[in-house]
Amino acid sequence: MAMFSLNSDLLKNLFGARKCDLRSFHAVQQQEQAVDSIERGTMLVPIEKIVGTVGRYNDFDCEFRPKRQGDNPRLQGIIQAMQAGKSMPPISLYQIKDEFFVLDGHHRLLAAKEVGRDEIHACILELLPSADTLENRLYREKVDFRDQAGLSATIELTELDQFVHLEQQIRIHQAFLERQQKGQQVSYQQAAGDWYQTIYRPLVTLIKNSGLIRNFSGRTVDDLYLYISEHQWTEKRVRKYGIGIDKLIPRDMEAFREKMAEYKQQQYPEMKQSITVFVLINVEGKHEQRIMDRLFGLDEVQELHSVHGSIDLIVKVVLQRDLLSSDAEVISQFTHSMIRPIRGIKSTQTLIPGLSRVKE
């Protein structure tokens, strides 16, 4: 049988390009019951978040190209102007939650896409959703918090009525700044901006660098920020495990701020700790060499010794854990997933050293 291939352009000519339509602003507005409006001013908007148009969604495909083919001198003129570096007036967008819809400026948007831009300047009117859903209530809470704090970034929490804890942190920080400045008045928004830069962002960076979020499905980094900060600075709970976190994140919010001011962002300490554990292993004699090869190939294994006596192998393992986990949890997971499944291993026993003294 003869084999052949068709390139994408030929396939489009034979069968027609895949069609897709923009979202209807009015349909989304009706669904979300988005009526109350707020002027957001002019800002850069990611083009990928512009998903529809007001009243003309049937005139364009999903790339905002006109469905009617033909020469478009106006579009070509805008493209040439952009390529020449000339500034363009901002387009006009409606915003509903995290999606944007074009009111005016379809040609400028398409031209920006054609020249490879990822963002475009836009004047934004946001319509706030009022449909009584959990998603919308969360959205209103995060927008209200962001606007009252005067922040440009949005903090993403996944449970209702939690922003009050962040507001309390800002109020505490506001009082601290006023004491530091000998009674000079500090506005809530000024305190919020300083809190965001010197407290929130450093802790969020630590959490992101730790990879801790992988253990919390369905949660956000901001959820973990709230959990850790409340436990450390508000509730001041005594931990049964994860004690190492107290060395990295002091029990006082302002002490944490002072500590993190000593670092550049690229030098922030990691929310991780090393664990040294010795694993004593009994094996079937005929498999001993193969098992030793498998074990020594594991990155975590630092030393491997074959011994005579009631134990066949002694393995020194160094593991990394985040500061919220327990040693036992990490050791158990490693032993059961990486060591016990090896064929020929009959039993294992783990020993965690207490006080150690090591010669170089």
N, C-alpha and C positions, 0 to 999 in steps of 0.2 A: 504494500500500500504506500502510495506517495505521501510524504509528509510535507506540510507547508505551514507557514505562519502568516498572520495578518497584523499589520501595525494598527495602532489606535485610530489614526486618521482614516485609514481604509475602512475599518469597522464602522466608524461614524458615518461614512458615506454610504455604506451598504445598508445599515440598519437604523441610522439616525442616532444623534447624540442622546445620552440619557437626559431626560427632562426632570427638572425639579423646580419648585416654586418657592417664593418667599412667604414668610408668615404674614398673616393679615393683622395689622395693628388693632383694628376695631374688634376682631374676634378675640384677641388676647385681652384687650381692655374690658370687654364684656365678661369674659371668663373670670378675670381677676377682680372685677368690680373696682377698677382703678379710676378714681375720680379726683380725689384730693391731689393738688399739684404743688410742686416746689421748684423754683428756678435754681438750677445748679450752676449756672454761669457757663463759661467756656473752658473746656479741658480737652486733653488728649484721650481719645477713646480707641481701644483695640478694635480693629476692623472686623475681626472674627466674631465680635459680640453684636455686630449690626446684622440682624436676622430678618428684617422685614421693612415694609414701607407703608406710609399712610395713604390709603386710597388707590395706590397704583401697583399693588402686589401682583396683579395679573399681567402687567406690562413688561416685567423683567424675569429673568431666570434667577436661580439661587446665587449666581455670581454677579448679579445686578447688571447683566448685559441685556439690552433691549431684545425682546423676542422678535421684533420686526427687523429683518436684516436690511442693510443698506449703508451707504456712506453717512458719516456723522461728523461733519466739519467742526461742530462745536466741541465734541469730545476730543478730536484730534488736536484742536487748539489748546485745550486745557492740559492734555498730556504733554505737549511741547513746552508749555509754560512751566509745568512742574519739573520737567527734565532740565529746563534752563535755570531752575532755582527760584523762580518767582513765587511769592507768597500768594495764597488763595484765601478768600474769605472762609470762615468756618461754616460747615454745613449745619443744618438744624435737625436735631433728633428728639424724639420722645423716648423716655426710658420707663420700662416697667420691670421692676426687680433688676435682674442682671442682663436684660436684653434691651436692644436699642432698635428704633424704627425711624426711617428717613422721612422727614417732613419736607425738607428742601435740600438739594445738593446731590441728586443722583449722579450727575455727570462727574462732579468732583470726586465722589466716592469711587466710581468706576475707574476714573483716571488714576487715583491713588493706588488702587489695586493693580492696575496695569503697569505702573512704574515700580511695583514691588514694595510699597509701604505697608507697614504693619499697624500704624496708628494714623488717626486723622483728627484735626482740631474740629470741635463741634460745640455749638450752643445747645444746652440740654435742658429740657423740661421734664422732670420726673413726675410720673403719676403713681401714687402710692396704692398698693392693692388693699382692698378692704374685705375681700371674701374671707370668711371665718375658717381658715385652715391653719394647721400647725405651722406649715411652711411660711405662710403670710404673717402669722403672729411673730415668728422668729425674725422674719425680715424687718418688720416694723420696729422690733426691739433693737436690732443692731443698727438700723438707720438712725433711730432716735438717739442712741448712745453716741454714735459717730458725730452727729450734727451738734449735739449739746457739748461734746468735748472739743469740737472744732478740728477733728482729725480728718485727714484726706484718705486714709486707709480704713478698710472695714474689718472689724474683728468678728470671726465666725465661731459662734457657740451653737451647740446643737440641742440645748435644753432651755426651756422658758424660764424667765425670771432670774437669770443668772448675772445679767449686766449690773445689777445693783451691787454686786461684790466688787466689780471693777470701779464703779463710781466711788465706793467707799475707799478703795486704795488711792484714788486720785484725791479725795478729800483729805485723807491722812497725809499724803505727800504735799498737798497745798499748805496745810498747817506747818509742816516741817520746813518748807521753803520760806514761809513768812517768819518763822523763828530764826532761821538762818540769816535772813535779811533784816533782822532786828525790827520786826513789826511792819515792814513795808508790805503793802497790800499786793497779793498775787491772785490774779483772777483764776477761776476754775479752768478756763481754756488754756491759760499759760501753764498751770500745773499739769494739765492733761498732756500738753505737748512735751513737757519735760519728762513726765512719767513714761510716756510712750517711747522716747528716745533712750532714756537711761535705765529704765527698769524692765518695761515690757519687752522691748526688742532684744536686749541681752539674754533674758531668760528664754525667749522663744528661739533664739539662735542656738542656745545650748541644747534645747529639746530637739530641734531639727538635726543638729550635728550628731546627736546620740542615736538617731534612728528609732527612738522609743515609740514613735507613733505606729510602727509596724505591729506592735503588740496590742493595739487598741482599735479594732475594726469598727468603722462607723463613727469614730471620733476625729476631731481636728486637733491640730497643734495648739490652737487657742483653748480648747477644752483642757488639754494637759497643762497649759500655763495656769489656768484657773485652779485646777485641782492641786497642783504643786504649790502655788503661791498661797492658797488658802490654808493648806496643811502646814506650811512653814511659817507664815506670817500672821495668820489670824487665829487658827485653832491651836497652833504650836503643839501638835500631837507628838507624844513620845513613840518612837518607832521600835518595833520588834525586829525589823530587818530594814535594809536600805539605809543604815546609819551613815554611810559615807556621804550621803547627800547633804548632811548638815555641814560638812567641811567645805563643800562647793557652794551651797546656798545657805548663807547665815539665816538664823531665825528672825532677824530683823530686816524689814524691807529696805530701809535706808542704809544698813550695813552692806547689804547685797549691792545696792547702787554704788556705794563707795568702792567696794571691792572690784566691781566690773569696770569702773572708770580707770583702773590700772592697766587694763588690757586693750589692745586693738582687737577689732572684731575677728581678724584672722588668727588671733592668738588665744581666743577664748578656750578655757579648759574644757575637756570632754566630760560628759556625765556618765563616765564609765569607770570601772574598777577591775583590777586583775585579781583572779582567784588562782591560787596554787593548790592542786590536789594530787594525792598519790592514789593510784588505782592498783590494787592487788588482784591478780588474775590467775585462775586455774584453767588449764587448757588440756585438750587431748594431745598426747605427745606427738602423734604423727602429723599434726597440723601446726606445731609450734613455730617453725620457720616461716611458714606462709602467714600466720597470724602476726608475727613480729614485723614482717614486711608491710602488712596492711596498716598496722598501728603506727609504724614509723613514718608512713606517708601522710598522716594527719597533721595539719598545720599546728594544732593545739598541743601535740605531743612534743615535749622538750627533751626527755630522756627515756630510755627503754632498757631494762636490765632483765636478763634471764638468770634465775637464782635456783639454788637447790634447797629443798625443804618442803614444807607444807604449801608454799606458794610457788608458782612457776614463773610468773612475770611481775615486775614492778614497773609501773609507768608513771612518769611525772608529767602532769598536764597543767597548762596555764590557760585559763579561760577569761573572757571579758564579759562583764555583765553591766547593765545599766544600773543606776544608783537606786532605783525603786524595786528591783528584784532581790530575791533572797539567794544566798549562795546555794542552798539546797536545791532550789528550783532549777538553777542553771546547770549544776553538776548532774542532777538526775536526768535532765533532758539530754545532755551530752552523752552520758553513759548509756542510756537506753536507745538513743538514736544512732550513735557512732561506734560503740564498742560491743554491746551485748549482741547485736545482730550478726557479728562476724562468726561464720561457721567454725566450730571447734572450740569456742569459748564455753567453759562449763559454769563458771561462777565469777563474780567480781565483788570486791569490797573497796570502798572509798575511804580515804583518811584525809582530813583537812588539818594541816599543821597549825599548831598554836604559835608559841614564841619560836622564832627561827633565827639562827645565826649562820651566816654563809661566808666562807672565805673566798676572796677573788682568786 
